[in-house]
Amino acid sequence: MSGISTENYIEEAKRGISNPVLQRALAGLQDRFGRGTAEAYRRLPEGPDLRLKAHEIRETAIANLDVLLEILADKIRSNGGNVYFAETAQAAVDYCLAVARRNNVRRVVKGKSMVTEEISLNPALEAAGIEVVETDLGEYIVQLAAETPSHIIAPAVHKNRHEIADLFVRKLGIRRTTDPPELTQAARKALREKFLAADMGTSGVNMACAETGHITTVSNEGNIRMATTMPRVHVAFMGMERIVARLDEYEIILRLLCRGAAAQTMGTYASYIGGPRHVGESDGPDEFHLVIIDNGRSRILADPQFREMLYCIRCAACLNVCPVYAKIGGHAYGFAYSGPVGAVVTPLLTGINRAKDLFRGETLCGACMDACSMNIDLPRMLLALREKLAYGDPQWQVEPASRSEGLAYRGWSWFIRSRRAYELGLKLAAAGQRLLPRKNGMLRRLPPPLNGWTRSRDLHPLADETFIARWRRTRKS
Amino acid sequence: MTTPDQIEFVRRIRSALGHAPDIPRGVGHLFAAGPSTEDVRLLEAVRRRTAAERQALLEGLAAAARPINLNVTALPDSAYATTAIVRLVAAKTPEWGDAKQIAAWRHPLIDRLSLPEALDRLHVPVHVTAPIPTEADPGFDRIERERQRAGIIASFVGVTSADFCLADTATLVMRNRPGQPRSVALVPSIHIAVIHLDQILTDMKELFALLRWDEHCRPEGLSNYMSFISGPSKTADIEATMVHGAHGPREVHLFVITG
């Protein structure tokens, strides 16, 4: 992903809705994972309430983030690893480039990581003349097609087997096949060469544990294990919030991560990485670097209204139940993070005004919170963002979205509290609505400036008698 | 060894949390000085496990292994394991190239299988991954590692043991050490793991209690790279169709020696 395109939300959403391939894929995805995850939570020995416990664990970890990160850094350094604290995306990218230069890196294999999408690592490495290969099958497909991932866990969910077949014929020169096992085998073969020839592997971090001094990565494919085992150098990128204090706490987070992400009891591979290859060992990288990234997170941390967003472990369970994501797909969100998590975290990271359509587009139905493996109150934060947009907020540099809207609501507020004006208004409206076009007893169109309400739906006309008038009448009789 | 980037970074977090920037804060409340009553219960459960309970764990493991296509076979002794491995090597065809070679850990349990001798009959060479001599000069060290890496890449079967196996999720747990490279369980197309019945634990809770508090496990801790492996590599990235063998092994066979 290069850059931010949250401004194109409406346009991209329309494109998503009119794409039949995407609509089928999204329906299938939600049907499988949405229900599967809920069932997986129910089957936990502790039941779905384990999510409340996880929420507490994350709350404690975030409240002690300063000390936990320092303990992690000390342990990794004493185990032979390097730790760099990056305030900005640019600092993280520059550090990685410096490591690459020092080690004469020509080829990089990447394990799937959303934070490297956030900091736009790929374009920077490519600009430095380094070949970068995404190795998660979905990410690889998306990279070959020069697109961006549309789902955190299923990056290529928007492409069907025919599109992938055409892509592989063009890019890998294989004989055309639409058989998923054969297509997977073609990618396996191409990527095996890349893994064995790469000088550097990069990865994200699912969760770090301060007590043991390890980062962990989880995958089903084994690509992250390859990327962190075969090349000479491993650089791991971690959002600063991805840490818990103890191993027993980590155990709960890992179980919920696997269930939230793919309704699994355990991902195929979980790797606990504490440092580089030790003396006497034959494999593993010569150098291990952990890059801990702020990039706007400390501002979220400082605001008690949004601190809860840092409990998120990016499992993507909320995408798999969100009725809005189900229709518009991931590209509309215009940044590394899509769905309900994107609707909250993207505005906080990239600018609330700029990304306003993301949180205005969500329905506040609450499905995301029920699905959230960390039980994060996303609807509350969606509302808080809307409030910031309505009234403005100097701390977040938010301009009120529309002054005329504010005025209109103030007028409306006066209107509905003034009995006489309200009744007069209703009478006028009841008389006026006779002039409006109807179908099956419904109003088809309101006149401007209210026509937005009827652009995509019909309205019930006003009743002949108001409720209060009727109540007065029937009580008397 | 605190770097300037770290000092600034941590100071920013402290101020965001409303703490004084330069006063160190206690961490005692975040960590445990000793095992909790739950930890003690878990450690006791592992220590006092009866033969019948071990058998039940094996059955639980086999049940958890089925849906993830991990093949679990119980064998009475290591001679059976040797036979089973020879049979697999004879029956399977290599994925990349024609020559059959295999890689195997230097590990007491695997050494006992005498795989080089057993596979000699099939003319299948075995790359045994001996620890890299620590006193060797750096040049020799590199050559030796390159040689081992080439052997593992050329192998279509990798034979390892494991530290533990978690019955609940059919998860092999391996800690990195000299002579037991993780790539043997990763790069070859078929992974064979051989463990003993008493290495089966119930779940992650037991494992973590051992790693944190057991006097034998605690010194090594998680090592610098601990792996959880639950079945063969898989992906569902093309139209949600499950395919085994995305990058890691396409097949995983677990032999549990019960004798």
Boltz contact constraints between the chains, C-beta under 6 A:
constraints:
  - contact:
      token1: [A, 64]
      token2: [B, 30]
      max_distance: 6.0
  - contact:
      token1: [A, 65]
      token2: [B, 13]
      max_distance: 6.0
  - contact:
      token1: [A, 66]
      token2: [B, 10]
      max_distance: 6.0
  - contact:
      token1: [A, 66]
      token2: [B, 13]
      max_distance: 6.0
  - contact:
      token1: [A, 66]
      token2: [B, 14]
      max_distance: 6.0
  - contact:
      token1: [A, 67]
      token2: [B, 25]
      max_distance: 6.0
  - contact:
      token1: [A, 67]
      token2: [B, 27]
      max_distance: 6.0
  - contact:
      token1: [A, 77]
      token2: [B, 1]
      max_distance: 6.0
  - contact:
      token1: [A, 79]
      token2: [B, 224]
      max_distance: 6.0
  - contact:
      token1: [A, 85]
      token2: [B, 5]
      max_distance: 6.0
  - contact:
      token1: [A, 85]
      token2: [B, 6]
      max_distance: 6.0
  - contact:
      token1: [A, 85]
      token2: [B, 9]
      max_distance: 6.0
  - contact:
      token1: [A, 137]
      token2: [B, 235]
      max_distance: 6.0
  - contact:
      token1: [A, 137]
      token2: [B, 237]
      max_distance: 6.0
  - contact:
      token1: [A, 137]
      token2: [B, 246]
      max_distance: 6.0
  - contact:
      token1: [A, 138]
      token2: [B, 237]
      max_distance: 6.0
  - contact:
      token1: [A, 156]
      token2: [B, 237]
      max_distance: 6.0
  - contact:
      token1: [A, 161]
      token2: [B, 238]
      max_distance: 6.0
  - contact:
      token1: [A, 161]
      token2: [B, 239]
      max_distance: 6.0
  - contact:
      token1: [A, 164]
      token2: [B, 238]
      max_distance: 6.0
  - contact:
      token1: [A, 180]
      token2: [B, 238]
      max_distance: 6.0
  - contact:
      token1: [A, 180]
      token2: [B, 241]
      max_distance: 6.0
  - contact:
      token1: [A, 180]
      token2: [B, 243]
      max_distance: 6.0
  - contact:
      token1: [A, 181]
      token2: [B, 243]
      max_distance: 6.0
  - contact:
      token1: [A, 183]
      token2: [B, 238]
      max_distance: 6.0
  - contact:
      token1: [A, 184]
      token2: [B, 243]
      max_distance: 6.0
  - contact:
      token1: [A, 211]
      token2: [B, 31]
      max_distance: 6.0
  - contact:
      token1: [A, 212]
      token2: [B, 222]
      max_distance: 6.0
  - contact:
      token1: [A, 214]
      token2: [B, 222]
      max_distance: 6.0
  - contact:
      token1: [A, 220]
      token2: [B, 234]
      max_distance: 6.0
  - contact:
      token1: [A, 221]
      token2: [B, 233]
      max_distance: 6.0
  - contact:
      token1: [A, 221]
      token2: [B, 235]
      max_distance: 6.0
  - contact:
      token1: [A, 221]
      token2: [B, 246]
      max_distance: 6.0
  - contact:
      token1: [A, 221]
      token2: [B, 247]
      max_distance: 6.0
  - contact:
      token1: [A, 222]
      token2: [B, 233]
      max_distance: 6.0
  - contact:
      token1: [A, 222]
      token2: [B, 247]
      max_distance: 6.0
  - contact:
      token1: [A, 222]
      token2: [B, 248]
      max_distance: 6.0
  - contact:
      token1: [A, 223]
      token2: [B, 247]
      max_distance: 6.0
  - contact:
      token1: [A, 225]
      token2: [B, 186]
      max_distance: 6.0
  - contact:
      token1: [A, 226]
      token2: [B, 247]
      max_distance: 6.0
  - contact:
      token1: [A, 229]
      token2: [B, 182]
      max_distance: 6.0
  - contact:
      token1: [A, 229]
      token2: [B, 183]
      max_distance: 6.0
  - contact:
      token1: [A, 245]
      token2: [B, 30]
      max_distance: 6.0
  - contact:
      token1: [A, 247]
      token2: [B, 208]
      max_distance: 6.0
  - contact:
      token1: [A, 247]
      token2: [B, 212]
      max_distance: 6.0
  - contact:
      token1: [A, 248]
      token2: [B, 208]
      max_distance: 6.0
  - contact:
      token1: [A, 251]
      token2: [B, 204]
      max_distance: 6.0
  - contact:
      token1: [A, 251]
      token2: [B, 208]
      max_distance: 6.0
  - contact:
      token1: [A, 265]
      token2: [B, 169]
      max_distance: 6.0
  - contact:
      token1: [A, 266]
      token2: [B, 169]
      max_distance: 6.0
  - contact:
      token1: [A, 266]
      token2: [B, 171]
      max_distance: 6.0
  - contact:
      token1: [A, 266]
      token2: [B, 230]
      max_distance: 6.0
  - contact:
      token1: [A, 268]
      token2: [B, 230]
      max_distance: 6.0
  - contact:
      token1: [A, 268]
      token2: [B, 231]
      max_distance: 6.0
  - contact:
      token1: [A, 268]
      token2: [B, 234]
      max_distance: 6.0
  - contact:
      token1: [A, 270]
      token2: [B, 228]
      max_distance: 6.0
  - contact:
      token1: [A, 271]
      token2: [B, 227]
      max_distance: 6.0
  - contact:
      token1: [A, 272]
      token2: [B, 222]
      max_distance: 6.0
  - contact:
      token1: [A, 272]
      token2: [B, 226]
      max_distance: 6.0
  - contact:
      token1: [A, 273]
      token2: [B, 225]
      max_distance: 6.0
  - contact:
      token1: [A, 274]
      token2: [B, 224]
      max_distance: 6.0
  - contact:
      token1: [A, 275]
      token2: [B, 224]
      max_distance: 6.0
  - contact:
      token1: [A, 278]
      token2: [B, 224]
      max_distance: 6.0
  - contact:
      token1: [A, 279]
      token2: [B, 134]
      max_distance: 6.0
  - contact:
      token1: [A, 280]
      token2: [B, 131]
      max_distance: 6.0
  - contact:
      token1: [A, 280]
      token2: [B, 132]
      max_distance: 6.0
  - contact:
      token1: [A, 280]
      token2: [B, 134]
      max_distance: 6.0
  - contact:
      token1: [A, 280]
      token2: [B, 178]
      max_distance: 6.0
  - contact:
      token1: [A, 281]
      token2: [B, 178]
      max_distance: 6.0
  - contact:
      token1: [A, 282]
      token2: [B, 132]
      max_distance: 6.0
  - contact:
      token1: [A, 282]
      token2: [B, 145]
      max_distance: 6.0
  - contact:
      token1: [A, 282]
      token2: [B, 148]
      max_distance: 6.0
  - contact:
      token1: [A, 282]
      token2: [B, 181]
      max_distance: 6.0
  - contact:
      token1: [A, 283]
      token2: [B, 181]
      max_distance: 6.0
  - contact:
      token1: [A, 283]
      token2: [B, 183]
      max_distance: 6.0
  - contact:
      token1: [A, 298]
      token2: [B, 12]
      max_distance: 6.0
  - contact:
      token1: [A, 298]
      token2: [B, 13]
      max_distance: 6.0
  - contact:
      token1: [A, 298]
      token2: [B, 16]
      max_distance: 6.0
  - contact:
      token1: [A, 301]
      token2: [B, 16]
      max_distance: 6.0
  - contact:
      token1: [A, 302]
      token2: [B, 16]
      max_distance: 6.0
